[in-house]
Amino acid sequence: KIKDNSNFTLRGLSKQIYEGLATGRDTIFFVDGDTIRKYNLERQLLKRQLKGKDVKKWRISWKDLWTIYPYKRSRDGKIIAILENELRSKYPNTWKYLLERKDLCEKRKYLIKAKRKWYEIWCPRDPSWFEVPKLLVPEISKENCFAYDKEHFYVNTKIYGITLKKTYVKLYLLILGLLNSKITEFYYKLMSVPKAGGFYAYKTQFLQHIPIKIPRTPED
């Protein structure tokens, strides 16, 4: 009945439902404020970062965590790693920090095998995924814990982001309320996969099928 009364699925409203970035070595690429000050890391390469536990129902609790993001956009619009010479000259402190940890970075054999630079993030995604308003949900949770992010946080693989199509960008808060509702949670738990300890998986394969009722008239 819930599905029959809806006029959209979350997939139909969404531009994208995605998993966050993966560094392959969080202990190096995720840094806190103290580390930034200690090494005087250049702010131009730092992005505010969230982990799964930072996303609560209705709210976000940022812990002063940042990602070293050594990328830029090329002339043809692609995201590419900054070359070593440019890193060394423009961002000497960040370069020194990474160079001191080169051995650990190179232990990511899959990255080297893929002919990537040793200081790259394994799955950097595209900044355009993060630097927009979006809905966030932790990948594993006991209940629906959606939050609205208007501050353009970057997120890791323990968080899924949802960006809406241009037509529906004014409906973020409405959709947030629907996603956090008891009736949506009830439906979601019927179609998702239960985990040990009463947890549920919140992934694209399940999130995309959430039924959404968007009012078309005041009576709706």
Long-range contacts (C-beta under 8 A, 24 or more apart in sequence): 2-183, 2-186, 2-187, 2-211, 3-187, 3-211, 5-211, 5-213, 6-211, 6-212, 6-213, 7-212, 7-213, 7-214, 7-216, 8-211, 8-212, 8-213, 8-214, 9-208, 9-209, 9-210, 9-211, 9-212, 10-162, 10-175, 10-179, 10-207, 10-208, 10-209, 10-210, 10-212, 11-208, 11-209, 12-212, 13-164, 13-165, 13-168, 13-171, 13-175, 13-212, 13-214, 14-162, 14-163, 14-164, 14-165, 14-208, 15-163, 15-164, 15-165, 15-166, 16-129, 16-161, 16-162, 16-163, 17-160, 17-161, 17-162, 17-204, 17-207, 17-208, 18-125, 18-129, 18-160, 18-161, 18-204, 19-139, 19-157, 19-159, 19-160, 19-203, 19-204, 20-50, 20-125, 20-154, 20-155, 20-156, 20-157, 20-158, 20-159, 20-160, 20-161, 21-67, 21-121, 21-123, 21-124, 21-125, 21-154, 21-155, 21-156, 21-157, 22-121, 22-122, 22-123, 22-156, 22-157, 23-67, 23-121, 23-122, 23-156, 24-108, 24-110, 24-111, 24-121, 24-122, 25-104, 25-105, 25-107, 25-108, 26-156, 27-104, 28-68, 28-98, 28-101, 28-104, 28-105, 29-67, 29-68, 29-121, 30-65, 30-66, 30-67, 30-156, 31-65, 31-66, 31-67, 31-68, 32-63, 32-64, 32-65, 32-66, 33-64, 33-66, 36-66, 39-93, 39-94, 39-96, 39-97, 40-93, 41-68, 41-93, 41-94, 41-97, 42-90, 42-91, 42-93, 42-94, 44-90, 44-91, 45-69, 45-70, 45-91, 45-94, 47-127, 47-130, 47-154, 48-151, 48-152, 48-153, 48-154, 49-153, 49-154, 49-155, 49-156, 50-136, 50-153, 50-154, 50-155, 50-156, 50-159, 51-156, 51-158, 51-159, 52-138, 52-139, 52-140, 52-156, 52-158, 52-159, 53-138, 53-158, 55-136, 55-137, 55-138, 55-145, 55-147, 55-155, 55-159, 56-145, 56-147, 57-143, 57-144, 57-145, 57-146, 57-147, 57-180, 58-146, 58-147, 58-176, 58-180, 59-147, 60-136, 60-147, 60-149, 60-151, 60-153, 62-151, 62-153, 67-121, 67-154, 68-94, 68-97, 68-98, 69-121, 69-124, 69-127, 69-154, 70-94, 70-98, 70-119, 70-120, 70-121, 71-121, 71-124, 71-127, 73-127, 79-124, 79-126, 79-127, 81-116, 81-117, 81-119, 81-120, 84-117, 84-119, 87-119, 123-157, 129-161, 129-163, 130-154, 130-155, 130-161, 132-163, 133-163, 133-169, 133-172, 134-161, 134-162, 134-163, 135-161, 135-162, 135-163, 135-164, 135-172, 135-175, 135-176, 135-179, 136-160, 136-161, 136-162, 137-162, 137-179, 137-202, 137-207, 138-202, 139-201, 139-202, 139-203, 140-195, 140-199, 140-200, 140-201, 140-202, 141-199, 141-200, 141-202, 142-197, 142-198, 142-199, 142-200, 143-185, 144-179, 144-180, 144-181, 144-184, 144-185, 144-188, 144-202, 145-180, 146-176, 146-179, 146-180, 147-176, 148-172, 148-173, 148-176, 160-202, 160-203, 160-204, 160-207, 162-207, 168-214, 171-214, 174-214, 175-212, 178-212, 178-213, 179-210, 184-210, 184-211, 187-211
